[in-house]
Amino acid sequence: MDKAHTNRIIEVDEITSGKYENNVFSFCRKKKQIDIFPFELQGPNAYYKYKHHFDNGNWHELIARIPALASSSHYRRETLNTWGESVKQVIEEAIQEGRLNGKYEKDGSIYDVKVVWINN
């Protein structure tokens, strides 16, 4: 049986972080966290007490799509805030370049996802 295909466009206009030291980052649109597959909210958990998208527990998933983050994964060379802002910039550029676009699978369905950066 063929898997169902769904096209999905996700608009992002902000990347936020509540706790840089645990790689806690979220994608937002119009000041609200996005909560749609493949960017469903997780948490609270051991890494952060509020809902978010990525943390130390699943950071590898983001690195798989944005390999440049692997070299940015240690903030010891910079201040924590400078490091966090640079990570947000790398993620924004990846969205603009289409590196988060692709096929994502969930519950037997395939989602063709396009992630679009919206300038405010």
Buried (B, 14 or more C-beta within 10 A) or exposed (E): EEEEEEEEEBBBBBBBBBBBEBBBBBBBBEEEBBEEBBBEBBBEBEBBEEBBBBBBBEBEEBBEBBEEBEEBEEBEEEEEEEBBBEBBEBBBEBBBEEBBBEEBEEEEEBBEBEBBBEEE
